[in-house]
Amino acid sequence: MSKIPTLVLDDGSPLYDSGVICEYLDTLHDRPKLFPAMGSARWTALRRQALGDGFLDFLLLWRHERERPQPSQQLLDAFAEKYHATLTFLEQEASSLARAPFGIGHIALGCGLSYLDFRFVDLGWRGGYPQIAAWHASFAQRPSAKATEVVED
């Protein structure tokens, strides 16, 4: 599939998709897990991961549509609606996200919001969603987030 990222295991087996690779890596240590093993914590983490992944997916499509010579206004409006719905939901979820143990959902949501900062500066999203903006500012200060920050080549 030529999918990025791909992790090739010692036995030559490929693992692809960030979530699959993260879950595999999470099995290789005894520290706190990114993927809770069971119960409501697991489902919350996976729900947040799915939301973050879906958010990033449609942001990529939205950016592509915005850059077309003749973008579809219907698509642009649909993307804007998804953007507002996602950020409105995250604004309501921000305090519980801040209290929860750091996990895969935090990573997925943090990456989506970081991409929003990188490619959609014109939206000024932080002013309309102060709680999730504050959460993301804290996320962005993590050493792992700083080490993987997206920059223009």
C-alpha positions in Angstrom: 0.0 0.0 0.0 3.0 2.3 0.4 1.4 3.6 3.5 3.2 6.0 5.8 3.9 5.3 8.6 4.9 1.6 8.4 6.8 -0.3 11.0 8.6 -3.4 9.8 9.0 -5.9 12.7 12.1 -8.0 13.2 10.3 -11.0 11.5 9.7 -8.8 8.5 6.0 -8.3 9.1 4.8 -4.8 8.4 2.5 -2.8 10.7 0.9 0.3 9.2 -1.4 3.0 10.5 -0.3 5.1 13.4 -2.9 3.7 15.8 -1.8 0.1 15.1 1.9 1.0 15.5 1.2 2.9 18.7 -0.8 0.0 20.2 2.1 -2.5 19.3 4.7 -0.2 20.9 2.5 0.1 23.9 2.9 -3.6 24.5 6.7 -3.4 24.7 7.0 -1.7 28.1 5.7 -1.9 31.7 5.0 1.8 32.2 1.5 3.4 32.1 -0.2 2.5 28.9 -1.5 4.7 26.1 -4.3 2.2 25.5 -6.1 1.2 28.7 -6.7 -2.5 28.8 -10.4 -2.5 29.6 -13.5 -0.8 30.8 -14.8 2.7 30.2 -11.2 4.2 30.2 -10.4 2.1 27.2 -13.6 3.1 25.3 -13.1 6.7 26.1 -9.5 6.6 24.9 -10.5 4.8 21.7 -13.4 7.2 21.1 -11.0 10.1 21.4 -8.5 8.5 19.1 -11.2 8.0 16.5 -12.4 11.6 16.8 -8.8 12.9 16.5 -8.1 10.7 13.5 -11.4 11.6 11.8 -10.7 15.3 12.5 -7.3 15.1 10.9 -8.7 13.2 7.9 -11.3 15.8 7.1 -8.9 18.7 7.7 -6.6 17.2 5.0 -9.5 16.9 2.6 -10.7 20.4 3.5 -7.2 21.9 2.8 -7.1 20.1 -0.5 -10.5 21.5 -1.5 -9.5 25.0 -0.4 -6.5 24.9 -2.7 -8.3 23.8 -5.8 -8.7 26.5 -8.5 -12.5 26.3 -8.3 -13.4 24.8 -4.9 -16.9 23.4 -4.3 -18.7 25.8 -2.0 -20.9 22.9 -0.9 -17.9 20.9 0.2 -16.3 23.9 1.9 -19.5 24.5 3.8 -19.7 20.9 4.9 -16.1 20.9 6.1 -16.7 24.1 8.0 -19.8 22.5 9.7 -17.7 19.4 10.7 -14.9 21.7 12.0 -17.3 23.7 14.2 -19.1 20.5 15.4 -15.8 18.9 16.3 -14.4 21.9 18.2 -17.7 22.5 20.0 -17.6 18.9 21.2 -14.0 19.2 22.2 -14.7 22.4 24.1 -17.2 20.5 26.2 -14.8 17.6 26.7 -11.7 19.8 27.5 -11.9 19.6 31.3 -12.3 15.8 31.3 -9.5 15.5 28.8 -7.2 17.5 31.0 -8.0 15.3 34.0 -7.6 11.9 32.3 -4.4 10.0 32.2 -2.4 10.7 29.1 -3.2 8.3 26.3 -3.8 7.6 22.7 -6.8 9.9 22.5 -4.7 12.8 23.7 -2.2 12.1 21.0 -4.7 11.9 18.2 -6.6 15.0 19.3 -3.4 16.9 19.9 -2.1 16.1 16.4 -5.4 17.2 14.8 -5.3 20.5 16.7 -1.6 21.0 15.8 -2.4 20.5 12.1 -5.2 23.0 12.5 -2.7 25.5 13.8 -0.3 24.7 11.0 -2.5 24.7 8.0 -5.6 26.8 9.0 -4.1 29.8 10.8 -6.7 32.0 9.1 -9.5 30.4 11.1 -8.3 31.8 14.4 -9.9 28.8 16.1 -8.5 29.5 19.6 -10.6 32.6 20.2 -13.9 30.7 19.9 -12.8 27.6 21.8 -10.8 28.8 24.8 -10.9 25.6 26.9 -9.7 23.2 24.2 -7.2 25.8 23.1 -5.8 25.9 26.7 -5.7 22.1 26.7 -3.9 22.1 23.4 -1.4 24.7 24.5 -0.5 22.4 27.4 -0.3 19.4 25.1 2.0 21.4 22.7 4.5 21.9 25.6 5.1 18.2 26.1 8.6 17.2 25.0 7.2 14.6 22.6 4.9 17.2 20.9 7.8 19.7 20.7 10.1 17.0 19.2 7.5 16.2 16.5 6.2 19.6 15.7 5.3 20.1 12.1 7.4 22.8 10.4 7.4 24.1 6.8 10.3 22.9 4.7 
